[in-house]
Amino acid sequence: MGPFTPMPRLAAVVTLAALAAFALAGCTADDASPGAGSPGAGSPGDGSTGGTSIEVQLQEWAVVVSEESAPAGEIAFTITNDGPEDVHEFVVVATELDAAELPTDENGAVTEEGEGMEVVDEVEDIPVGTTEELVVTLDAGHYVLICNIYSEDEDEAHYAMGMRTNFTVDE
């Protein structure tokens, strides 16, 4: 597990330029309402802008965020899989449970329908070296950000290996 590594300068400039272009064009999400029964939901690449941007590094074996909290509202997670070997995913879970206390199955993967938690949204199967974006609208509260991949071949549950972190959304 390494320390948080900022995005290379060129990638950061390209990302900021793309966000500025969307803002100037007045792009908004087609469906700004949260999913039924969830504290907030969005979808990868839905064109939403504004709100707060959070950089996320998925590493073996950690979820490293640029900020541990954000104000309620639209949050754009820019997720990079730093590998070095495994495909990862990014799951936003609304819960009062600590990141290390989510309910798991016999393999150590989180039971996503488990008691005391609700999956808000996710990006599955992010290959090593790639970056994805997930835009969600989150209410104030406690969230856990995880990779919930279980590899049968390697008998590894990424959550159990440490790929989890607490995240707070403030009023």
C-alpha positions as a Markdown table, in Angstrom:
| # | Residue | x | y | z |
|---|---|---|---|---|
| 1 | Met | 0.0 | 0.0 | 0.0 |
| 2 | Gly | 1.5 | 3.3 | -1.0 |
| 3 | Pro | 0.6 | 6.9 | -0.1 |
| 4 | Phe | -1.8 | 8.9 | -2.1 |
| 5 | Thr | -0.2 | 9.7 | -5.4 |
| 6 | Pro | -1.7 | 12.8 | -7.2 |
| 7 | Met | -2.8 | 12.4 | -10.8 |
| 8 | Pro | 0.0 | 13.3 | -13.3 |
| 9 | Arg | -0.1 | 17.0 | -14.1 |
| 10 | Leu | -1.2 | 16.4 | -17.8 |
| 11 | Ala | -4.1 | 14.2 | -16.7 |
| 12 | Ala | -5.2 | 16.7 | -14.1 |
| 13 | Val | -5.1 | 19.5 | -16.7 |
| 14 | Val | -7.1 | 17.4 | -19.2 |
| 15 | Thr | -9.7 | 16.5 | -16.5 |
| 16 | Leu | -10.1 | 20.2 | -15.4 |
| 17 | Ala | -10.4 | 21.3 | -19.0 |
| 18 | Ala | -13.1 | 18.7 | -19.7 |
| 19 | Leu | -15.0 | 19.7 | -16.5 |
| 20 | Ala | -14.8 | 23.4 | -17.5 |
| 21 | Ala | -16.0 | 22.6 | -21.1 |
| 22 | Phe | -19.1 | 20.8 | -19.6 |
| 23 | Ala | -19.8 | 23.7 | -17.2 |
| 24 | Leu | -19.5 | 26.3 | -20.0 |
| 25 | Ala | -21.8 | 24.2 | -22.2 |
| 26 | Gly | -24.4 | 24.1 | -19.5 |
| 27 | Cys | -24.6 | 20.3 | -19.5 |
| 28 | Thr | -26.7 | 18.7 | -16.8 |
| 29 | Ala | -27.8 | 15.2 | -16.0 |
| 30 | Asp | -30.9 | 14.0 | -17.7 |
| 31 | Asp | -32.2 | 12.5 | -14.5 |
| 32 | Ala | -31.1 | 14.6 | -11.5 |
| 33 | Ser | -33.4 | 12.7 | -9.1 |
| 34 | Pro | -32.0 | 10.0 | -6.8 |
| 35 | Gly | -32.9 | 6.3 | -7.4 |
| 36 | Ala | -36.0 | 5.1 | -5.6 |
| 37 | Gly | -35.4 | 4.4 | -1.9 |
| 38 | Ser | -31.7 | 5.5 | -2.0 |
| 39 | Pro | -30.0 | 8.4 | -0.4 |
| 40 | Gly | -28.8 | 9.5 | -3.8 |
| 41 | Ala | -27.7 | 8.0 | -7.0 |
| 42 | Gly | -26.1 | 9.0 | -10.3 |
| 43 | Ser | -24.4 | 7.1 | -13.1 |
| 44 | Pro | -21.0 | 6.8 | -14.6 |
| 45 | Gly | -20.4 | 9.4 | -17.2 |
| 46 | Asp | -23.8 | 10.9 | -17.0 |
| 47 | Gly | -22.6 | 14.3 | -17.9 |
| 48 | Ser | -23.3 | 15.9 | -14.5 |
| 49 | Thr | -21.1 | 18.8 | -13.4 |
| 50 | Gly | -20.9 | 21.1 | -10.4 |
| 51 | Gly | -20.7 | 19.9 | -6.8 |
| 52 | Thr | -17.6 | 18.5 | -5.3 |
| 53 | Ser | -14.8 | 16.5 | -7.0 |
| 54 | Ile | -13.1 | 13.7 | -5.1 |
| 55 | Glu | -10.0 | 11.8 | -6.5 |
| 56 | Val | -10.0 | 8.1 | -5.6 |
| 57 | Gln | -7.0 | 5.8 | -6.0 |
| 58 | Leu | -7.8 | 2.0 | -5.9 |
| 59 | Gln | -4.6 | 0.2 | -4.9 |
| 60 | Glu | -3.7 | -3.3 | -3.7 |
| 61 | Trp | -5.0 | -3.1 | -0.9 |
| 62 | Ala | -6.5 | 0.3 | -0.2 |
| 63 | Val | -9.1 | 2.9 | -1.3 |
| 64 | Val | -7.3 | 6.3 | -1.0 |
| 65 | Val | -9.4 | 9.4 | -1.3 |
| 66 | Ser | -8.2 | 13.0 | -1.8 |
| 67 | Glu | -10.8 | 14.2 | 0.8 |
| 68 | Glu | -12.4 | 12.2 | 3.6 |
| 69 | Ser | -15.6 | 14.3 | 3.6 |
| 70 | Ala | -17.6 | 16.5 | 1.3 |
| 71 | Pro | -20.7 | 18.8 | 1.5 |
| 72 | Ala | -24.1 | 17.2 | 0.7 |
| 73 | Gly | -25.1 | 17.3 | -2.9 |
| 74 | Glu | -23.5 | 16.3 | -6.2 |
| 75 | Ile | -20.2 | 14.5 | -5.8 |
| 76 | Ala | -18.0 | 13.5 | -8.7 |
| 77 | Phe | -15.7 | 10.6 | -7.8 |
| 78 | Thr | -12.8 | 10.3 | -10.3 |
| 79 | Ile | -11.6 | 6.8 | -9.7 |
| 80 | Thr | -8.2 | 5.5 | -10.9 |
| 81 | Asn | -7.1 | 1.9 | -10.6 |
| 82 | Asp | -3.4 | 2.0 | -9.7 |
| 83 | Gly | -3.2 | -1.8 | -9.6 |
| 84 | Pro | -0.6 | -3.0 | -10.0 |
| 85 | Glu | -2.2 | -6.3 | -11.0 |
| 86 | Asp | -5.9 | -6.6 | -10.3 |
| 87 | Val | -9.1 | -5.2 | -11.8 |
| 88 | His | -11.0 | -3.3 | -9.1 |
| 89 | Glu | -14.5 | -1.8 | -8.6 |
| 90 | Phe | -15.8 | 1.2 | -6.7 |
| 91 | Val | -18.9 | 0.9 | -4.5 |
| 92 | Val | -20.6 | 3.7 | -2.5 |
| 93 | Val | -22.4 | 2.3 | 0.5 |
| 94 | Ala | -24.7 | 4.4 | 2.8 |
| 95 | Thr | -24.4 | 3.1 | 6.3 |
| 96 | Glu | -23.8 | 4.0 | 10.0 |
| 97 | Leu | -21.4 | 1.0 | 10.2 |
| 98 | Asp | -17.6 | 1.6 | 10.3 |
| 99 | Ala | -15.8 | 0.6 | 7.1 |
| 100 | Ala | -14.4 | -2.5 | 8.8 |
| 101 | Glu | -17.8 | -3.7 | 10.1 |
| 102 | Leu | -19.8 | -4.3 | 6.9 |
| 103 | Pro | -21.6 | -7.7 | 6.8 |
| 104 | Thr | -19.6 | -10.2 | 4.7 |
| 105 | Asp | -20.1 | -13.7 | 3.3 |
| 106 | Glu | -18.0 | -16.8 | 4.0 |
| 107 | Asn | -15.4 | -15.5 | 1.4 |
| 108 | Gly | -15.0 | -12.1 | 3.0 |
| 109 | Ala | -16.8 | -10.1 | 0.3 |
| 110 | Val | -19.5 | -7.6 | 1.5 |
| 111 | Thr | -23.1 | -8.8 | 1.4 |
| 112 | Glu | -24.4 | -5.9 | -0.6 |
| 113 | Glu | -28.0 | -6.5 | 0.5 |
| 114 | Gly | -26.8 | -6.8 | 4.1 |
| 115 | Glu | -28.6 | -5.3 | 7.1 |
| 116 | Gly | -27.7 | -1.7 | 8.1 |
| 117 | Met | -26.4 | -0.7 | 4.7 |
| 118 | Glu | -27.5 | 0.3 | 1.2 |
| 119 | Val | -25.5 | 0.4 | -2.0 |
| 120 | Val | -26.0 | 3.8 | -3.6 |
| 121 | Asp | -24.1 | 3.2 | -6.8 |
| 122 | Glu | -21.0 | 1.6 | -8.2 |
| 123 | Val | -18.6 | 1.3 | -11.1 |
| 124 | Glu | -17.7 | -2.4 | -11.8 |
| 125 | Asp | -14.5 | -3.9 | -13.4 |
| 126 | Ile | -12.1 | -1.0 | -13.7 |
| 127 | Pro | -8.9 | -2.3 | -15.4 |
| 128 | Val | -5.5 | -1.4 | -14.1 |
| 129 | Gly | -4.3 | 2.0 | -15.3 |
| 130 | Thr | -7.7 | 3.3 | -16.2 |
| 131 | Thr | -9.9 | 6.1 | -14.8 |
| 132 | Glu | -13.7 | 6.2 | -14.5 |
| 133 | Glu | -16.0 | 8.8 | -13.1 |
| 134 | Leu | -19.1 | 8.2 | -10.9 |
| 135 | Val | -21.4 | 11.2 | -10.2 |
| 136 | Val | -23.8 | 10.7 | -7.3 |
| 137 | Thr | -26.0 | 13.0 | -5.3 |
| 138 | Leu | -25.5 | 12.2 | -1.6 |
| 139 | Asp | -27.4 | 13.4 | 1.5 |
| 140 | Ala | -25.6 | 14.2 | 4.7 |
| 141 | Gly | -24.5 | 11.1 | 6.5 |
| 142 | His | -21.9 | 8.3 | 6.7 |
| 143 | Tyr | -20.8 | 6.3 | 3.7 |
| 144 | Val | -18.2 | 3.6 | 3.1 |
| 145 | Leu | -16.3 | 3.4 | -0.2 |
| 146 | Ile | -15.1 | -0.1 | -1.1 |
| 147 | Cys | -13.9 | -2.5 | -3.7 |
| 148 | Asn | -16.0 | -5.6 | -3.4 |
| 149 | Ile | -14.4 | -8.0 | -5.9 |
| 150 | Tyr | -13.9 | -11.6 | -4.9 |
| 151 | Ser | -11.4 | -13.5 | -7.0 |
| 152 | Glu | -12.0 | -17.3 | -6.8 |
| 153 | Asp | -8.7 | -18.0 | -8.6 |
| 154 | Glu | -6.7 | -16.2 | -5.9 |
| 155 | Asp | -9.2 | -16.7 | -3.1 |
| 156 | Glu | -9.0 | -12.9 | -2.4 |
| 157 | Ala | -11.9 | -10.7 | -1.2 |
| 158 | His | -10.6 | -7.2 | -1.9 |
| 159 | Tyr | -12.8 | -5.7 | 0.9 |
| 160 | Ala | -11.3 | -8.2 | 3.4 |
| 161 | Met | -7.8 | -7.3 | 2.1 |
| 162 | Gly | -8.3 | -3.7 | 3.2 |
| 163 | Met | -10.0 | -2.0 | 0.2 |
| 164 | Arg | -12.4 | 0.2 | 2.2 |
| 165 | Thr | -12.6 | 3.6 | 3.7 |
| 166 | Asn | -15.0 | 5.8 | 5.6 |
| 167 | Phe | -16.5 | 8.9 | 3.9 |
| 168 | Thr | -18.6 | 11.6 | 5.5 |
| 169 | Val | -21.1 | 13.9 | 3.8 |
| 170 | Asp | -21.8 | 17.0 | 5.7 |
| 171 | Glu | -24.9 | 19.2 | 5.8 |
